Amino acid sequence: MSTLTIDDISKKYGDKVALASVKFDVHPGELFGFVGSNGAGKTTTMRIVLGVLSADSGQVLLGGKPVDLDVRRTIGYMPEERGLYPKMKVGPQLAYIAELHGLSSTQAKSAVSTWTERLGIAERLNDTVDALSLGNQQRVQLAAALVHDPAVLVLDEPFSGLDPVAVDVMSEVLREKASSGVPVIFSRHQLDLVQRLCDRVGIIAAGSMKAVGTVDELRGSGDSQLEVHAPAAAAGWADGIPGVREISHSTDRTILSIAPGADDQAILRAALATGPVHEFSLHKPSLSDLFREAVA
């Protein structure tokens, strides 16, 4: 298996910058969460990987080689807008997609059987796609991305419209593919799942990468929050301590933003100077906190 490299790609539509020198890698066996608001550039990036769009500059590499048409046939792609034929039956459609990727008729039928069983839609093989629920349509779309045993998986909002049980099934499938050495990249708006599932995360905003790293690396790089329960403390009691900013203050509780390297013992001394301290709790920022900060 090879590393997927998005190498300094840029894209403009007239005067609007869609992507500005976007750069990151997805390694073999890695689940990479690609997060950003609507319009941030996630789908544009993925379409450039697939060759649906061309970049104005930069390139996409797999194993250090440019991604051409032959390489793209080895990529499993799941678009955010379902790319299925709505009036075509599930089984024949998946077999057709598998054969387009080079599988024989026999291999295609076997792969369709395997993945529809795995994703819980085997009983829907003779149904047309438009007769399925949105969740089952999403499962069929994932099967279409997996049916040819891809070398890379690129999934745009794969968890959209799924119930919790289906989310668990899809999460398990993605982990299995990653554990077999496949680089897996997927986009997501809800960050709780990304934080639990992904090895690394990339945050994009306004077409630019704001942060890339493991969840622990990203959480460790941002400001932490300190909750202090000091009943006698007045607002602003921590003002003047380097790297400390008051977020909120109530009658007995203060929330502080603590920059990396700030002296928590100096904060504790300042809190004790106001009177008794009943709680002094440090919390690392969540991925959602980091995302809000990047977007802001």
BELLIN-V967363 format. One record per residue. RES is the residue in one letter. SS is DSSP state (alpha for helix, beta for strand, coil for the rest). OMEGA is omega in radians with two decimals (999 if undefined). BURIAL is # if it has 16 or more other C-alpha atoms within 10 Angstrom, else .. Layout:
BEGIN
res=(RES & RES)
ss=(SS & SS)
omega=(OMEGA & OMEGA)
burial=(BURIAL & BURIAL)
END
This chain:
BEGIN
res=(M & S & T & L & T & I & D & D & I & S & K & K & Y & G & D & K & V & A & L & A & S & V & K & F & D & V & H & P & G & E & L & F & G & F & V & G & S & N & G & A & G & K & T & T & T & M & R & I & V & L & G & V & L & S & A & D & S & G & Q & V & L & L & G & G & K & P & V & D & L & D & V & R & R & T & I & G & Y & M & P & E & E & R & G & L & Y & P & K & M & K & V & G & P & Q & L & A & Y & I & A & E & L & H & G & L & S & S & T & Q & A & K & S & A & V & S & T & W & T & E & R & L & G & I & A & E & R & L & N & D & T & V & D & A & L & S & L & G & N & Q & Q & R & V & Q & L & A & A & A & L & V & H & D & P & A & V & L & V & L & D & E & P & F & S & G & L & D & P & V & A & V & D & V & M & S & E & V & L & R & E & K & A & S & S & G & V & P & V & I & F & S & R & H & Q & L & D & L & V & Q & R & L & C & D & R & V & G & I & I & A & A & G & S & M & K & A & V & G & T & V & D & E & L & R & G & S & G & D & S & Q & L & E & V & H & A & P & A & A & A & A & G & W & A & D & G & I & P & G & V & R & E & I & S & H & S & T & D & R & T & I & L & S & I & A & P & G & A & D & D & Q & A & I & L & R & A & A & L & A & T & G & P & V & H & E & F & S & L & H & K & P & S & L & S & D & L & F & R & E & A & V & A)
ss=(coil & coil & coil & beta & beta & beta & beta & beta & beta & beta & beta & beta & beta & coil & coil & beta & beta & beta & beta & beta & beta & beta & beta & beta & beta & beta & coil & coil & coil & coil & beta & beta & beta & beta & beta & coil & coil & coil & coil & coil & coil & alpha & alpha & alpha & alpha & alpha & alpha & alpha & alpha & alpha & coil & coil & coil & coil & coil & coil & beta & beta & beta & beta & beta & beta & coil & coil & beta & beta & coil & coil & alpha & alpha & alpha & alpha & coil & coil & beta & beta & beta & beta & coil & coil & coil & coil & coil & coil & coil & coil & coil & coil & beta & alpha & alpha & alpha & alpha & alpha & alpha & alpha & alpha & alpha & alpha & alpha & coil & coil & coil & coil & alpha & alpha & alpha & alpha & alpha & alpha & alpha & alpha & alpha & alpha & alpha & alpha & alpha & alpha & coil & coil & coil & alpha & alpha & alpha & coil & coil & coil & beta & alpha & alpha & alpha & coil & coil & alpha & alpha & alpha & alpha & alpha & alpha & alpha & alpha & alpha & alpha & alpha & alpha & alpha & coil & coil & coil & coil & coil & beta & beta & beta & beta & coil & coil & coil & coil & coil & coil & coil & coil & alpha & alpha & alpha & alpha & alpha & alpha & alpha & alpha & alpha & alpha & alpha & alpha & alpha & alpha & alpha & alpha & coil & coil & coil & beta & beta & beta & beta & beta & beta & coil & coil & alpha & alpha & alpha & alpha & alpha & alpha & alpha & coil & coil & beta & beta & beta & beta & beta & beta & coil & coil & beta & beta & beta & beta & beta & beta & coil & alpha & alpha & alpha & alpha & alpha & alpha & alpha & coil & coil & beta & beta & beta & beta & beta & beta & coil & coil & coil & coil & coil & coil & coil & coil & coil & coil & coil & coil & coil & coil & beta & beta & beta & beta & beta & beta & coil & coil & coil & beta & beta & beta & beta & beta & beta & coil & coil & coil & coil & coil & alpha & alpha & alpha & alpha & alpha & alpha & alpha & alpha & alpha & coil & coil & coil & coil & coil & coil & beta & beta & beta & beta & beta & coil & coil & coil & alpha & alpha & alpha & alpha & alpha & alpha & alpha & alpha & alpha & coil)
omega=(-3.03 & 3.10 & 3.00 & -3.09 & 2.98 & -2.90 & 2.95 & -3.09 & 3.10 & -3.14 & 3.07 & 2.97 & -3.02 & 3.12 & -3.09 & 3.10 & 3.10 & 3.09 & -3.13 & 3.07 & 3.13 & -3.06 & 2.98 & 3.12 & 2.95 & -2.99 & 3.07 & 3.12 & -3.05 & 2.95 & -3.07 & 3.10 & -3.08 & -2.97 & -3.14 & 3.11 & 3.01 & 3.14 & -3.10 & 3.14 & -3.09 & -3.08 & 3.09 & 3.12 & -3.10 & 3.12 & 3.06 & 3.07 & -3.10 & -3.10 & 3.07 & 3.02 & 3.04 & 3.09 & 3.03 & 3.09 & -3.08 & -3.10 & 3.04 & -3.08 & 2.98 & -3.06 & 3.12 & -3.13 & 3.12 & 3.13 & 3.10 & -3.06 & -3.13 & 3.13 & -3.12 & 3.10 & 3.13 & -3.11 & 3.00 & -3.04 & 3.07 & -3.11 & 3.08 & 3.03 & -3.01 & -3.09 & -3.09 & 3.04 & -2.97 & -3.07 & -3.13 & -3.13 & -3.03 & -3.07 & 3.12 & -3.14 & 3.12 & 3.10 & 3.12 & 3.13 & 3.13 & -3.14 & 3.06 & 3.13 & 2.99 & 3.11 & 3.03 & 3.14 & -3.14 & 3.11 & -3.13 & -3.14 & 3.12 & -3.14 & 3.11 & 3.12 & -3.11 & -3.01 & 3.08 & 3.02 & -3.07 & -3.07 & 3.02 & -3.14 & -3.09 & -3.13 & -3.11 & -3.04 & -3.09 & 3.07 & 2.99 & -3.06 & -3.08 & 3.09 & -3.08 & 2.98 & -3.14 & 3.13 & 3.12 & 3.02 & 3.12 & 3.10 & 3.10 & 3.13 & 3.08 & 3.09 & 3.12 & 3.12 & -3.03 & -2.88 & -3.14 & 3.11 & -3.00 & 3.07 & 3.12 & 3.06 & 3.11 & -2.97 & -3.11 & -3.11 & -3.07 & -3.08 & -3.10 & 3.06 & -3.10 & 3.03 & -3.06 & 3.13 & 3.13 & 3.07 & 3.12 & 3.14 & -3.11 & 3.10 & 3.14 & 3.12 & -3.14 & 3.07 & 3.14 & 3.14 & 3.11 & -3.11 & 3.09 & 3.08 & -3.11 & 2.97 & -3.11 & 3.04 & 3.06 & 3.11 & -3.06 & 3.03 & -3.12 & -2.92 & 3.14 & 3.14 & 3.11 & -3.11 & -3.13 & -2.88 & -2.88 & 3.01 & 3.08 & -3.07 & 2.98 & 3.12 & -3.14 & 3.10 & 3.12 & 3.06 & -3.12 & 3.06 & -3.12 & -3.13 & 3.04 & 3.10 & 3.03 & 3.11 & -3.14 & 3.11 & -3.12 & 3.13 & 3.13 & -3.09 & -3.10 & 3.09 & 3.03 & 3.07 & 3.14 & 3.10 & -3.07 & 3.08 & -3.13 & -2.98 & -3.07 & -3.05 & 3.06 & 3.10 & 3.10 & -3.07 & -3.13 & -3.14 & 3.10 & 3.08 & -3.07 & 3.08 & -3.08 & 3.11 & 3.13 & 3.09 & 3.14 & 3.11 & 3.03 & -3.06 & -3.10 & -3.03 & -3.13 & 3.03 & -3.12 & 2.97 & -3.02 & 3.12 & 3.07 & 3.13 & 3.12 & -3.05 & -3.11 & 3.11 & 3.05 & 3.10 & -3.14 & 3.12 & 3.13 & 3.12 & -3.13 & 3.13 & 3.13 & -3.07 & -3.10 & 3.07 & -3.06 & 3.13 & -3.13 & -2.95 & 3.12 & -3.13 & 3.02 & 3.11 & 3.04 & 3.07 & 3.10 & 3.09 & -3.14 & 3.14 & 3.12 & 3.13 & -3.13 & -3.13 & 3.12 & 999)
burial=(. & # & # & # & # & # & # & # & # & # & # & . & . & . & . & . & . & # & # & # & . & # & # & # & # & # & # & # & # & # & # & # & # & # & # & # & # & . & . & # & # & # & # & # & # & # & # & # & # & # & . & . & . & # & # & . & . & # & # & # & # & # & . & . & . & . & # & . & . & . & . & # & # & # & # & # & # & # & # & # & . & . & . & # & . & . & . & . & # & # & # & # & # & # & # & # & # & # & # & . & # & . & # & . & . & . & # & # & # & . & # & # & # & . & # & # & . & . & # & . & # & # & . & # & # & . & . & # & # & . & . & # & . & . & # & # & # & # & # & # & # & # & # & # & # & # & # & # & # & # & # & # & # & # & # & # & # & # & # & . & . & # & . & . & . & # & # & . & . & # & # & . & # & # & # & . & # & # & . & . & # & # & # & # & # & # & # & # & # & . & # & . & . & # & # & . & # & # & # & # & # & # & # & # & # & # & # & # & # & # & # & # & # & # & # & . & . & # & # & . & # & # & # & # & # & # & # & # & # & # & # & # & # & # & . & . & # & # & . & . & . & . & # & # & # & # & . & . & # & . & . & . & # & # & # & # & # & # & # & . & . & # & . & # & . & . & # & . & . & # & # & . & . & . & . & . & # & . & . & # & . & # & . & # & # & # & # & # & . & # & # & . & . & # & . & .)
END
